[in-house]
């Protein structure tokens, strides 16, 4: 049993306390489950590399699950989604996929969600690639195949913290005024099998939406910034800097902690505007039309961070899609240009603070990865000492040089 198969079994134990059993579709386990009136789910593409878990005998729910969880940003991804959706819609997929997750009879997550929302539903489950913070995300569908919403269930201490944080964030956002940004409403909060559970509405994301343009992204970032009152402070006097240093100290004896703390202390003491940030704004958490942005996954929302963090985070994740080291090299230039965009001007970010903000973002990101132990799960950005610390060294030199021009006017001013 490999790591992914073990993870799938652990997820099944949380979602179905009555028990889940992995096995091939060879008839033996199937007959046992049929006698117990259990259910079958299909790990796709297989139990060794599960990305979604789909109901074996509800072709419409399975097809909608494939379409809803697809991240079809390339032609190959779109083609794969089209083929899988067709296979499930025609009923061929159960004949082609060998692995099964057999769930015994008894109360499961479907029963809990049906009771919580007071309506019949079917589920499809997104598992996703290995990450420390991954958790099952459940697509909730009506019997007719209409999307009702999404549920998130924690499976360990880290994901429990994140589910609770997103629940608090959705409560906060319910009273926020975002002119051009739509966020999901919280439909239900509670517990399942001893773990926190939330249900949120589905946003109208589909064929009419796409990745944001540069202008759409920055417009969204600025509106998120103003979820909190924007305050300009010297870095040394900011609560943000104090909290960041405390987070680094909490890393203890990890070898990366000392260079991160030294880097933070060497940054110039420039004035920086602080506001809110989403915390994980990437192509997987935002979609846009010409007039609106739709943003979800608010589990990292923070109300006190340097302005521009969300733009830097989105841009970094875009740059590294074709490779970490060349991508980071591009980001050192493209991130700087984003922070110098005229749309940022009204927040008060000044030219002499751009590289300082970029360095703060890398220190913050590294600290998050280390606390979450992301490097133990792989991932293209998880190895902090491989790319982040070297990039941070170069940014420190730029930050000191820029700070020597501290009398510059605000960015974009003529």
ABEGO torsion letter per residue (X at the ends): XBAAAAAAAAAAAAABAAEBBBBBBAGAAAAAAAAAGBBBBBBOABAABBABBBBAABAAAAAAAAAAABBBABAAAAAAAAAAAAAAAAGAAAAABABBBBBBBEBBAAAAAAAAAGBBBBBBBBAEBBBAABBBBBBBBBAAGBBAEBBBBBABAAAAAAAAAAAAAAAAAAABBBAABBBBBBABBBBBGGBBBBBBBBBBBBAABBBBBAAAAAAAAAAAAAABBBBBBBAAABAAAAAAAAAAAAAEABAAAAAAAAAAAABBBBBBBBBBBAGABBAAABBBBAABBBBBGAAABBABBBBGAAAAAAAAAAAAAAEAAAAAAAAAAAAAAAAABAAAAAAGBBAAAAAAAAAAAAAAAAAAAAAAGAAAAEEAAABAAAAAAAAAAAAAAAAAAAAAAAABBBBGBX
